Amino acid sequence: MSAAKKTRKAEQAEDADGASENFSNKAYAKELARLHVELVKLQLWTVHKGLRVIVVFEGRDGAGKGGVIKAITERVSPRIFRVVALPSPTERQKSQMYLQRYVPHFPAGGEIVIFDRSWYNRAGVERVMGFCTDVQVQRFLSMVSGVEKAMVEEGIILLKYWLEVSEGEQTRRLESRIDDGRKIWKLSPMDLKSYSRWYDYSRARDAMIKASDTSWAPWYVVRSDDKKRMRLNVLTHLLAHIPYDDLPREKIKLPDRQKAHGYQEPDYPYKYVPELTWPRAGK
């Protein structure tokens, strides 16, 4: 099998990954395109009204956080929809107030910030993997709702999603990364350690949600075994929970190009990227 055919086959398998048999790629693409139009409307409204929005995505490894964030952001401006995925804290950051390294990433007017994991690391991975003490966890859980209330009262729209994947589906997804050169970076030694601690994560999740599921910043749990439906469900829910309207726009017409006025292409030896022969669509 040629490299091109192998790549297409892998992409088709990835498209079908976690999807119901009766939900075609065509139907998914059509619905996703409709939601992308609405996200563009939301983007324009966010800038127009100076909204400040934070969207938090949490969940186990392999739950689909990256995929749903990509579905949200692939047709909008990265200057308006900013994705924040912080690395492990430095020694200096470890000595700071815990939330201190997250606050600089909060949105200004006209921005939507998406956290791919967030300050809830303290209640999840840090707790399970022993990167913080029980005292630090309890202090965080006792304070986080008050901090989020202050955020909301300041005018920030805060949405928190927990992606819930089943044991079997998580195993299948993580195993699929082992021999896939496109996904191997997603399988770190920490992921392997985390995988073995399913019930520790369950207990940590339960305590986290119990302590921080409030009327002003509720947790929304999303079943994510079916990736396609999960993405559409999240996009639909997000759009329903951020008030926006369709701004009137003037009809766009491209202006006439200027005249050449004697301009000629230079005889310069440009270094062009080689144009390879690729198979036609459908071949």
C-alpha positions as protocol buffer text, in pm:
chain_id: "A"
residue {
  index: 1
  type: MET
  ca { x: 0 y: 0 z: 0 }
}
residue {
  index: 2
  type: SER
  ca { x: 136 y: 344 z: -95 }
}
residue {
  index: 3
  type: ALA
  ca { x: 216 y: 603 z: 170 }
}
residue {
  index: 4
  type: ALA
  ca { x: -65 y: 826 z: 39 }
}
residue {
  index: 5
  type: LYS
  ca { x: -322 y: 545 z: 63 }
}
residue {
  index: 6
  type: LYS
  ca { x: -203 y: 458 z: 414 }
}
residue {
  index: 7
  type: THR
  ca { x: -245 y: 819 z: 517 }
}
residue {
  index: 8
  type: ARG
  ca { x: -598 y: 840 z: 374 }
}
residue {
  index: 9
  type: LYS
  ca { x: -692 y: 513 z: 541 }
}
residue {
  index: 10
  type: ALA
  ca { x: -561 y: 638 z: 876 }
}
residue {
  index: 11
  type: GLU
  ca { x: -752 y: 965 z: 835 }
}
residue {
  index: 12
  type: GLN
  ca { x: -1073 y: 777 z: 759 }
}
residue {
  index: 13
  type: ALA
  ca { x: -1021 y: 564 z: 1067 }
}
residue {
  index: 14
  type: GLU
  ca { x: -961 y: 873 z: 1273 }
}
residue {
  index: 15
  type: ASP
  ca { x: -1280 y: 1031 z: 1138 }
}
residue {
  index: 16
  type: ALA
  ca { x: -1472 y: 722 z: 1244 }
}
residue {
  index: 17
  type: ASP
  ca { x: -1301 y: 706 z: 1582 }
}
residue {
  index: 18
  type: GLY
  ca { x: -1564 y: 699 z: 1853 }
}
residue {
  index: 19
  type: ALA
  ca { x: -1848 y: 771 z: 1610 }
}
residue {
  index: 20
  type: SER
  ca { x: -2179 y: 589 z: 1581 }
}
residue {
  index: 21
  type: GLU
  ca { x: -2220 y: 372 z: 1274 }
}
residue {
  index: 22
  type: ASN
  ca { x: -2540 y: 552 z: 1173 }
}
residue {
  index: 23
  type: PHE
  ca { x: -2386 y: 901 z: 1181 }
}
residue {
  index: 24
  type: SER
  ca { x: -2206 y: 964 z: 854 }
}
residue {
  index: 25
  type: ASN
  ca { x: -1910 y: 1193 z: 798 }
}
residue {
  index: 26
  type: LYS
  ca { x: -2126 y: 1391 z: 555 }
}
residue {
  index: 27
  type: ALA
  ca { x: -2401 y: 1453 z: 810 }
}
residue {
  index: 28
  type: TYR
  ca { x: -2144 y: 1547 z: 1073 }
}
residue {
  index: 29
  type: ALA
  ca { x: -1965 y: 1788 z: 839 }
}
residue {
  index: 30
  type: LYS
  ca { x: -2293 y: 1955 z: 742 }
}
residue {
  index: 31
  type: GLU
  ca { x: -2399 y: 2012 z: 1102 }
}
residue {
  index: 32
  type: LEU
  ca { x: -2051 y: 2126 z: 1203 }
}
residue {
  index: 33
  type: ALA
  ca { x: -2046 y: 2378 z: 918 }
}
residue {
  index: 34
  type: ARG
  ca { x: -2378 y: 2522 z: 1040 }
}
residue {
  index: 35
  type: LEU
  ca { x: -2242 y: 2559 z: 1393 }
}
residue {
  index: 36
  type: HIS
  ca { x: -1923 y: 2720 z: 1261 }
}
residue {
  index: 37
  type: VAL
  ca { x: -2137 y: 2992 z: 1101 }
}
residue {
  index: 38
  type: GLU
  ca { x: -2294 y: 3056 z: 1441 }
}
residue {
  index: 39
  type: LEU
  ca { x: -1951 y: 3067 z: 1607 }
}
residue {
  index: 40
  type: VAL
  ca { x: -1845 y: 3337 z: 1361 }
}
residue {
  index: 41
  type: LYS
  ca { x: -2158 y: 3534 z: 1456 }
}
residue {
  index: 42
  type: LEU
  ca { x: -2062 y: 3487 z: 1821 }
}
residue {
  index: 43
  type: GLN
  ca { x: -1711 y: 3610 z: 1745 }
}
residue {
  index: 44
  type: LEU
  ca { x: -1838 y: 3930 z: 1583 }
}
residue {
  index: 45
  type: TRP
  ca { x: -2081 y: 3988 z: 1868 }
}
residue {
  index: 46
  type: THR
  ca { x: -1811 y: 3928 z: 2129 }
}
residue {
  index: 47
  type: VAL
  ca { x: -1593 y: 4197 z: 1973 }
}
residue {
  index: 48
  type: HIS
  ca { x: -1887 y: 4433 z: 1922 }
}
residue {
  index: 49
  type: LYS
  ca { x: -2004 y: 4407 z: 2283 }
}
residue {
  index: 50
  type: GLY
  ca { x: -1662 y: 4361 z: 2445 }
}
residue {
  index: 51
  type: LEU
  ca { x: -1763 y: 4032 z: 2603 }
}
residue {
  index: 52
  type: ARG
  ca { x: -1518 y: 3840 z: 2822 }
}
residue {
  index: 53
  type: VAL
  ca { x: -1565 y: 3465 z: 2809 }
}
residue {
  index: 54
  type: ILE
  ca { x: -1376 y: 3175 z: 2968 }
}
residue {
  index: 55
  type: VAL
  ca { x: -1444 y: 2817 z: 2863 }
}
residue {
  index: 56
  type: VAL
  ca { x: -1281 y: 2543 z: 3073 }
}
residue {
  index: 57
  type: PHE
  ca { x: -1235 y: 2188 z: 2945 }
}
residue {
  index: 58
  type: GLU
  ca { x: -1145 y: 1913 z: 3189 }
}
residue {
  index: 59
  type: GLY
  ca { x: -1157 y: 1535 z: 3169 }
}
residue {
  index: 60
  type: ARG
  ca { x: -946 y: 1222 z: 3173 }
}
residue {
  index: 61
  type: ASP
  ca { x: -670 y: 1158 z: 2921 }
}
residue {
  index: 62
  type: GLY
  ca { x: -825 y: 1060 z: 2591 }
}
residue {
  index: 63
  type: ALA
  ca { x: -1163 y: 1216 z: 2669 }
}
residue {
  index: 64
  type: GLY
  ca { x: -1151 y: 1434 z: 2356 }
}
residue {
  index: 65
  type: LYS
  ca { x: -1060 y: 1779 z: 2486 }
}
residue {
  index: 66
  type: GLY
  ca { x: -827 y: 1857 z: 2197 }
}
residue {
  index: 67
  type: GLY
  ca { x: -1079 y: 1749 z: 1935 }
}
residue {
  index: 68
  type: VAL
  ca { x: -1364 y: 1960 z: 2067 }
}
residue {
  index: 69
  type: ILE
  ca { x: -1138 y: 2263 z: 2109 }
}
residue {
  index: 70
  type: LYS
  ca { x: -1024 y: 2223 z: 1748 }
}
residue {
  index: 71
  type: ALA
  ca { x: -1389 y: 2198 z: 1638 }
}
residue {
  index: 72
  type: ILE
  ca { x: -1461 y: 2528 z: 1816 }
}
residue {
  index: 73
  type: THR
  ca { x: -1160 y: 2719 z: 1687 }
}
residue {
  index: 74
  type: GLU
  ca { x: -1092 y: 2596 z: 1335 }
}
residue {
  index: 75
  type: ARG
  ca { x: -1309 y: 2860 z: 1161 }
}
residue {
  index: 76
  type: VAL
  ca { x: -1268 y: 3159 z: 1391 }
}
residue {
  index: 77
  type: SER
  ca { x: -990 y: 3405 z: 1464 }
}
residue {
  index: 78
  type: PRO
  ca { x: -717 y: 3290 z: 1707 }
}
residue {
  index: 79
  type: ARG
  ca { x: -693 y: 3651 z: 1821 }
}
residue {
  index: 80
  type: ILE
  ca { x: -1050 y: 3635 z: 1952 }
}
residue {
  index: 81
  type: PHE
  ca { x: -1072 y: 3265 z: 2047 }
}
residue {
  index: 82
  type: ARG
  ca { x: -748 y: 3210 z: 2241 }
}
residue {
  index: 83
  type: VAL
  ca { x: -652 y: 2861 z: 2354 }
}
residue {
  index: 84
  type: VAL
  ca { x: -448 y: 2829 z: 2674 }
}
residue {
  index: 85
  type: ALA
  ca { x: -274 y: 2499 z: 2748 }
}
residue {
  index: 86
  type: LEU
  ca { x: -13 y: 2566 z: 3015 }
}
residue {
  index: 87
  type: PRO
  ca { x: 288 y: 2339 z: 3067 }
}
residue {
  index: 88
  type: SER
  ca { x: 397 y: 2211 z: 3408 }
}
residue {
  index: 89
  type: PRO
  ca { x: 472 y: 2499 z: 3645 }
}
residue {
  index: 90
  type: THR
  ca { x: 828 y: 2619 z: 3687 }
}
residue {
  index: 91
  type: GLU
  ca { x: 995 y: 2627 z: 4027 }
}
residue {
  index: 92
  type: ARG
  ca { x: 923 y: 2999 z: 4046 }
}
residue {
  index: 93
  type: GLN
  ca { x: 557 y: 2945 z: 3965 }
}
residue {
  index: 94
  type: LYS
  ca { x: 531 y: 2673 z: 4228 }
}
residue {
  index: 95
  type: SER
  ca { x: 628 y: 2936 z: 4487 }
}
residue {
  index: 96
  type: GLN
  ca { x: 353 y: 3174 z: 4375 }
}
residue {
  index: 97
  type: MET
  ca { x: -11 y: 3189 z: 4476 }
}
residue {
  index: 98
  type: TYR
  ca { x: -166 y: 2894 z: 4296 }
}
residue {
  index: 99
  type: LEU
  ca { x: -402 y: 3085 z: 4064 }
}
residue {
  index: 100
  type: GLN
  ca { x: -140 y: 3346 z: 3985 }
}
residue {
  index: 101
  type: ARG
  ca { x: -14 y: 3185 z: 3665 }
}
residue {
  index: 102
  type: TYR
  ca { x: -367 y: 3149 z: 3524 }
}
residue {
  index: 103
  type: VAL
  ca { x: -491 y: 3503 z: 3584 }
}
residue {
  index: 104
  type: PRO
  ca { x: -267 y: 3671 z: 3316 }
}
residue {
  index: 105
  type: HIS
  ca { x: -443 y: 3458 z: 3055 }
}
residue {
  index: 106
  type: PHE
  ca { x: -791 y: 3579 z: 3149 }
}
residue {
  index: 107
  type: PRO
  ca { x: -975 y: 3759 z: 2866 }
}
residue {
  index: 108
  type: ALA
  ca { x: -985 y: 4128 z: 2797 }
}
residue {
  index: 109
  type: GLY
  ca { x: -1292 y: 4278 z: 2634 }
}
residue {
  index: 110
  type: GLY
  ca { x: -1375 y: 4110 z: 2305 }
}
residue {
  index: 111
  type: GLU
  ca { x: -1198 y: 3780 z: 2382 }
}
residue {
  index: 112
  type: ILE
  ca { x: -1298 y: 3419 z: 2440 }
}
residue {
  index: 113
  type: VAL
  ca { x: -1033 y: 3218 z: 2624 }
}
residue {
  index: 114
  type: ILE
  ca { x: -1047 y: 2838 z: 2614 }
}
residue {
  index: 115
  type: PHE
  ca { x: -851 y: 2654 z: 2882 }
}
residue {
  index: 116
  type: ASP
  ca { x: -732 y: 2308 z: 2778 }
}
residue {
  index: 117
  type: ARG
  ca { x: -705 y: 2203 z: 3142 }
}
residue {
  index: 118
  type: SER
  ca { x: -711 y: 2482 z: 3395 }
}
residue {
  index: 119
  type: TRP
  ca { x: -673 y: 2572 z: 3760 }
}
residue {
  index: 120
  type: TYR
  ca { x: -864 y: 2250 z: 3826 }
}
residue {
  index: 121
  type: ASN
  ca { x: -535 y: 2065 z: 3775 }
}
residue {
  index: 122
  type: ARG
  ca { x: -498 y: 2104 z: 4150 }
}
residue {
  index: 123
  type: ALA
  ca { x: -814 y: 1903 z: 4212 }
}
residue {
  index: 124
  type: GLY
  ca { x: -727 y: 1645 z: 3944 }
}
residue {
  index: 125
  type: VAL
  ca { x: -387 y: 1543 z: 3818 }
}
residue {
  index: 126
  type: GLU
  ca { x: -190 y: 1721 z: 4092 }
}
residue {
  index: 127
  type: ARG
  ca { x: -397 y: 1551 z: 4361 }
}
residue {
  index: 128
  type: VAL
  ca { x: -392 y: 1204 z: 4205 }
}
residue {
  index: 129
  type: MET
  ca { x: -23 y: 1209 z: 4114 }
}
residue {
  index: 130
  type: GLY
  ca { x: 91 y: 1354 z: 4447 }
}
residue {
  index: 131
  type: PHE
  ca { x: 215 y: 1689 z: 4313 }
}
residue {
  index: 132
  type: CYS
  ca { x: 47 y: 1875 z: 4597 }
}
residue {
  index: 133
  type: THR
  ca { x: -54 y: 1804 z: 4955 }
}
residue {
  index: 134
  type: ASP
  ca { x: -399 y: 1718 z: 5085 }
}
residue {
  index: 135
  type: VAL
  ca { x: -398 y: 2051 z: 5268 }
}
residue {
  index: 136
  type: GLN
  ca { x: -336 y: 2235 z: 4940 }
}
residue {
  index: 137
  type: VAL
  ca { x: -618 y: 2043 z: 4770 }
}
residue {
  index: 138
  type: GLN
  ca { x: -867 y: 2120 z: 5046 }
}
residue {
  index: 139
  type: ARG
  ca { x: -765 y: 2484 z: 5049 }
}
residue {
  index: 140
  type: PHE
  ca { x: -820 y: 2502 z: 4674 }
}
residue {
  index: 141
  type: LEU
  ca { x: -1159 y: 2332 z: 4691 }
}
residue {
  index: 142
  type: SER
  ca { x: -1272 y: 2563 z: 4969 }
}
residue {
  index: 143
  type: MET
  ca { x: -1170 y: 2878 z: 4781 }
}
residue {
  index: 144
  type: VAL
  ca { x: -1229 y: 2812 z: 4411 }
}
residue {
  index: 145
  type: SER
  ca { x: -1604 y: 2877 z: 4414 }
}
residue {
  index: 146
  type: GLY
  ca { x: -1551 y: 3215 z: 4576 }
}
residue {
  index: 147
  type: VAL
  ca { x: -1289 y: 3308 z: 4319 }
}
residue {
  index: 148
  type: GLU
  ca { x: -1519 y: 3205 z: 4036 }
}
residue {
  index: 149
  type: LYS
  ca { x: -1804 y: 3403 z: 4188 }
}
residue {
  index: 150
  type: ALA
  ca { x: -1580 y: 3710 z: 4184 }
}
residue {
  index: 151
  type: MET
  ca { x: -1498 y: 3640 z: 3817 }
}
residue {
  index: 152
  type: VAL
  ca { x: -1865 y: 3614 z: 3723 }
}
residue {
  index: 153
  type: GLU
  ca { x: -1962 y: 3924 z: 3925 }
}
residue {
  index: 154
  type: GLU
  ca { x: -1684 y: 4109 z: 3741 }
}
residue {
  index: 155
  type: GLY
  ca { x: -1869 y: 4030 z: 3417 }
}
residue {
  index: 156
  type: ILE
  ca { x: -1683 y: 3725 z: 3289 }
}
residue {
  index: 157
  type: ILE
  ca { x: -1898 y: 3454 z: 3131 }
}
residue {
  index: 158
  type: LEU
  ca { x: -1761 y: 3125 z: 3267 }
}
residue {
  index: 159
  type: LEU
  ca { x: -1845 y: 2784 z: 3122 }
}
residue {
  index: 160
  type: LYS
  ca { x: -1697 y: 2463 z: 3265 }
}
residue {
  index: 161
  type: TYR
  ca { x: -1714 y: 2130 z: 3084 }
}
residue {
  index: 162
  type: TRP
  ca { x: -1612 y: 1788 z: 3212 }
}
residue {
  index: 163
  type: LEU
  ca { x: -1574 y: 1533 z: 2930 }
}
residue {
  index: 164
  type: GLU
  ca { x: -1671 y: 1189 z: 3056 }
}
residue {
  index: 165
  type: VAL
  ca { x: -1520 y: 891 z: 2870 }
}
residue {
  index: 166
  type: SER
  ca { x: -1582 y: 527 z: 2960 }
}
residue {
  index: 167
  type: GLU
  ca { x: -1306 y: 289 z: 3069 }
}
residue {
  index: 168
  type: GLY
  ca { x: -1322 y: 82 z: 2754 }
}
residue {
  index: 169
  type: GLU
  ca { x: -1324 y: 379 z: 2518 }
}
residue {
  index: 170
  type: GLN
  ca { x: -1033 y: 544 z: 2698 }
}
residue {
  index: 171
  type: THR
  ca { x: -832 y: 222 z: 2666 }
}
residue {
  index: 172
  type: ARG
  ca { x: -909 y: 198 z: 2295 }
}
residue {
  index: 173
  type: ARG
  ca { x: -809 y: 558 z: 2231 }
}
residue {
  index: 174
  type: LEU
  ca { x: -485 y: 540 z: 2425 }
}
residue {
  index: 175
  type: GLU
  ca { x: -389 y: 212 z: 2260 }
}
residue {
  index: 176
  type: SER
  ca { x: -449 y: 369 z: 1919 }
}
residue {
  index: 177
  type: ARG
  ca { x: -178 y: 625 z: 1996 }
}
residue {
  index: 178
  type: ILE
  ca { x: 96 y: 370 z: 2052 }
}
residue {
  index: 179
  type: ASP
  ca { x: 169 y: 295 z: 1686 }
}
residue {
  index: 180
  type: ASP
  ca { x: 33 y: 615 z: 1530 }
}
residue {
  index: 181
  type: GLY
  ca { x: 313 y: 856 z: 1446 }
}
residue {
  index: 182
  type: ARG
  ca { x: 65 y: 1145 z: 1450 }
}
residue {
  index: 183
  type: LYS
  ca { x: -52 y: 1073 z: 1803 }
}
residue {
  index: 184
  type: ILE
  ca { x: 251 y: 932 z: 1986 }
}
residue {
  index: 185
  type: TRP
  ca { x: 323 y: 1274 z: 2138 }
}
residue {
  index: 186
  type: LYS
  ca { x: -11 y: 1246 z: 2320 }
}
residue {
  index: 187
  type: LEU
  ca { x: 108 y: 941 z: 2515 }
}
residue {
  index: 188
  type: SER
  ca { x: 355 y: 1062 z: 2779 }
}
residue {
  index: 189
  type: PRO
  ca { x: 491 y: 868 z: 3078 }
}
residue {
  index: 190
  type: MET
  ca { x: 251 y: 1074 z: 3291 }
}
residue {
  index: 191
  type: ASP
  ca { x: -41 y: 958 z: 3078 }
}
residue {
  index: 192
  type: LEU
  ca { x: 56 y: 595 z: 3140 }
}
residue {
  index: 193
  type: LYS
  ca { x: 76 y: 651 z: 3515 }
}
residue {
  index: 194
  type: SER
  ca { x: -257 y: 833 z: 3511 }
}
residue {
  index: 195
  type: TYR
  ca { x: -421 y: 553 z: 3313 }
}
residue {
  index: 196
  type: SER
  ca { x: -360 y: 302 z: 3591 }
}
residue {
  index: 197
  type: ARG
  ca { x: -537 y: 524 z: 3848 }
}
residue {
  index: 198
  type: TRP
  ca { x: -889 y: 526 z: 3710 }
}
residue {
  index: 199
  type: TYR
  ca { x: -1067 y: 520 z: 4045 }
}
residue {
  index: 200
  type: ASP
  ca { x: -835 y: 772 z: 4206 }
}
residue {
  index: 201
  type: TYR
  ca { x: -937 y: 1009 z: 3926 }
}
residue {
  index: 202
  type: SER
  ca { x: -1302 y: 918 z: 3978 }
}
residue {
  index: 203
  type: ARG
  ca { x: -1281 y: 1011 z: 4345 }
}
residue {
  index: 204
  type: ALA
  ca { x: -1096 y: 1332 z: 4263 }
}
residue {
  index: 205
  type: ARG
  ca { x: -1355 y: 1424 z: 3998 }
}
residue {
  index: 206
  type: ASP
  ca { x: -1642 y: 1361 z: 4240 }
}
residue {
  index: 207
  type: ALA
  ca { x: -1488 y: 1578 z: 4510 }
}
residue {
  index: 208
  type: MET
  ca { x: -1404 y: 1854 z: 4262 }
}
residue {
  index: 209
  type: ILE
  ca { x: -1755 y: 1874 z: 4116 }
}
residue {
  index: 210
  type: LYS
  ca { x: -1921 y: 1854 z: 4457 }
}
residue {
  index: 211
  type: ALA
  ca { x: -1712 y: 2146 z: 4584 }
}
residue {
  index: 212
  type: SER
  ca { x: -1733 y: 2370 z: 4275 }
}
residue {
  index: 213
  type: ASP
  ca { x: -2065 y: 2298 z: 4101 }
}
residue {
  index: 214
  type: THR
  ca { x: -2242 y: 2624 z: 4181 }
}
residue {
  index: 215
  type: SER
  ca { x: -2532 y: 2825 z: 4045 }
}
residue {
  index: 216
  type: TRP
  ca { x: -2293 y: 3093 z: 3918 }
}
residue {
  index: 217
  type: ALA
  ca { x: -2036 y: 2851 z: 3769 }
}
residue {
  index: 218
  type: PRO
  ca { x: -2194 y: 2508 z: 3718 }
}
residue {
  index: 219
  type: TRP
  ca { x: -2019 y: 2204 z: 3578 }
}
residue {
  index: 220
  type: TYR
  ca { x: -2160 y: 2060 z: 3256 }
}
residue {
  index: 221
  type: VAL
  ca { x: -2080 y: 1692 z: 3206 }
}
residue {
  index: 222
  type: VAL
  ca { x: -2052 y: 1571 z: 2847 }
}
residue {
  index: 223
  type: ARG
  ca { x: -2053 y: 1205 z: 2746 }
}
residue {
  index: 224
  type: SER
  ca { x: -1763 y: 1178 z: 2502 }
}
residue {
  index: 225
  type: ASP
  ca { x: -1750 y: 815 z: 2383 }
}
residue {
  index: 226
  type: ASP
  ca { x: -1903 y: 932 z: 2053 }
}
residue {
  index: 227
  type: LYS
  ca { x: -1660 y: 1205 z: 1950 }
}
residue {
  index: 228
  type: LYS
  ca { x: -1865 y: 1355 z: 1670 }
}
residue {
  index: 229
  type: ARG
  ca { x: -2186 y: 1385 z: 1866 }
}
residue {
  index: 230
  type: MET
  ca { x: -1992 y: 1512 z: 2166 }
}
residue {
  index: 231
  type: ARG
  ca { x: -1840 y: 1794 z: 1962 }
}
residue {
  index: 232
  type: LEU
  ca { x: -2173 y: 1896 z: 1816 }
}
residue {
  index: 233
  type: ASN
  ca { x: -2338 y: 1880 z: 2159 }
}
residue {
  index: 234
  type: VAL
  ca { x: -2071 y: 2102 z: 2316 }
}
residue {
  index: 235
  type: LEU
  ca { x: -2078 y: 2359 z: 2037 }
}
residue {
  index: 236
  type: THR
  ca { x: -2458 y: 2375 z: 2051 }
}
residue {
  index: 237
  type: HIS
  ca { x: -2455 y: 2410 z: 2431 }
}
residue {
  index: 238
  type: LEU
  ca { x: -2184 y: 2676 z: 2428 }
}
residue {
  index: 239
  type: LEU
  ca { x: -2372 y: 2884 z: 2171 }
}
residue {
  index: 240
  type: ALA
  ca { x: -2690 y: 2857 z: 2378 }
}
residue {
  index: 241
  type: HIS
  ca { x: -2515 y: 2981 z: 2694 }
}
residue {
  index: 242
  type: ILE
  ca { x: -2343 y: 3291 z: 2556 }
}
residue {
  index: 243
  type: PRO
  ca { x: -2601 y: 3553 z: 2452 }
}
residue {
  index: 244
  type: TYR
  ca { x: -2529 y: 3686 z: 2103 }
}
residue {
  index: 245
  type: ASP
  ca { x: -2707 y: 3822 z: 1800 }
}
residue {
  index: 246
  type: ASP
  ca { x: -2640 y: 3836 z: 1427 }
}
residue {
  index: 247
  type: LEU
  ca { x: -2493 y: 4178 z: 1356 }
}
residue {
  index: 248
  type: PRO
  ca { x: -2616 y: 4346 z: 1037 }
}
residue {
  index: 249
  type: ARG
  ca { x: -2344 y: 4369 z: 777 }
}
residue {
  index: 250
  type: GLU
  ca { x: -2322 y: 4554 z: 449 }
}
residue {
  index: 251
  type: LYS
  ca { x: -2308 y: 4341 z: 137 }
}
residue {
  index: 252
  type: ILE
  ca { x: -1946 y: 4277 z: 49 }
}
residue {
  index: 253
  type: LYS
  ca { x: -1819 y: 4350 z: -300 }
}
residue {
  index: 254
  type: LEU
  ca { x: -1457 y: 4320 z: -403 }
}
residue {
  index: 255
  type: PRO
  ca { x: -1313 y: 4648 z: -533 }
}
residue {
  index: 256
  type: ASP
  ca { x: -1151 y: 4675 z: -875 }
}
residue {
  index: 257
  type: ARG
  ca { x: -782 y: 4595 z: -882 }
}
residue {
  index: 258
  type: GLN
  ca { x: -544 y: 4878 z: -959 }
}
residue {
  index: 259
  type: LYS
  ca { x: -387 y: 4900 z: -1304 }
}
residue {
  index: 260
  type: ALA
  ca { x: -38 y: 4759 z: -1355 }
}
residue {
  index: 261
  type: HIS
  ca { x: 103 y: 5095 z: -1470 }
}
residue {
  index: 262
  type: GLY
  ca { x: 398 y: 4925 z: -1634 }
}
residue {
  index: 263
  type: TYR
  ca { x: 473 y: 4673 z: -1357 }
}
residue {
  index: 264
  type: GLN
  ca { x: 642 y: 4351 z: -1478 }
}
residue {
  index: 265
  type: GLU
  ca { x: 725 y: 4036 z: -1284 }
}
residue {
  index: 266
  type: PRO
  ca { x: 1099 y: 4038 z: -1204 }
}
residue {
  index: 267
  type: ASP
  ca { x: 1332 y: 3784 z: -1358 }
}
residue {
  index: 268
  type: TYR
  ca { x: 1440 y: 3652 z: -1019 }
}
residue {
  index: 269
  type: PRO
  ca { x: 1537 y: 3290 z: -933 }
}
residue {
  index: 270
  type: TYR
  ca { x: 1268 y: 3231 z: -668 }
}
residue {
  index: 271
  type: LYS
  ca { x: 1313 y: 2913 z: -465 }
}
residue {
  index: 272
  type: TYR
  ca { x: 979 y: 2744 z: -526 }
}
residue {
  index: 273
  type: VAL
  ca { x: 857 y: 2453 z: -317 }
}
residue {
  index: 274
  type: PRO
  ca { x: 863 y: 2141 z: -539 }
}
residue {
  index: 275
  type: GLU
  ca { x: 520 y: 2052 z: -679 }
}
residue {
  index: 276
  type: LEU
  ca { x: 480 y: 1678 z: -624 }
}
residue {
  index: 277
  type: THR
  ca { x: 234 y: 1448 z: -793 }
}
residue {
  index: 278
  type: TRP
  ca { x: -52 y: 1369 z: -560 }
}
residue {
  index: 279
  type: PRO
  ca { x: -342 y: 1130 z: -622 }
}
residue {
  index: 280
  type: ARG
  ca { x: -668 y: 1292 z: -727 }
}
residue {
  index: 281
  type: ALA
  ca { x: -960 y: 1309 z: -484 }
}
residue {
  index: 282
  type: GLY
  ca { x: -1149 y: 982 z: -472 }
}
residue {
  index: 283
  type: LYS
  ca { x: -859 y: 777 z: -611 }
}
